Amino acid sequence: MKVKSKAILGKWVENRLFLSKEQKRMIIDDYLSGKETKQAVYERHTGYKNEHGKISKWMKQLGINDKSQKSNNFVNMAKQKKEKGQRF
């Protein structure tokens, strides 16, 4: 028989797990500081395997950029082509 693990962080209210802003920030900081996946960090802190995009959602809410996010610099590329006299 498989035993469900209890949440390490958070508070249960009406069969849902709620985390404080500080707890969410701690999970995000842990994810950003290491080489682990979001799922692995979430499981270690909460005891649940599926994070269902929660860490990404929290990062957007708190205005934190993801470490794997790539920035596109299309504006500068267009300026470079104009300066060289190329048409696009």
Secondary structure, 3 states (H helix, E strand, C coil): CCCCCCCCCCEEECCEEECCHHHHHHHHHHHHHCCCCHHHHHHHHHCCCCCCCHHHHHHHHHCCCCCCCCCCCHHHHHHHHHHCCCCC
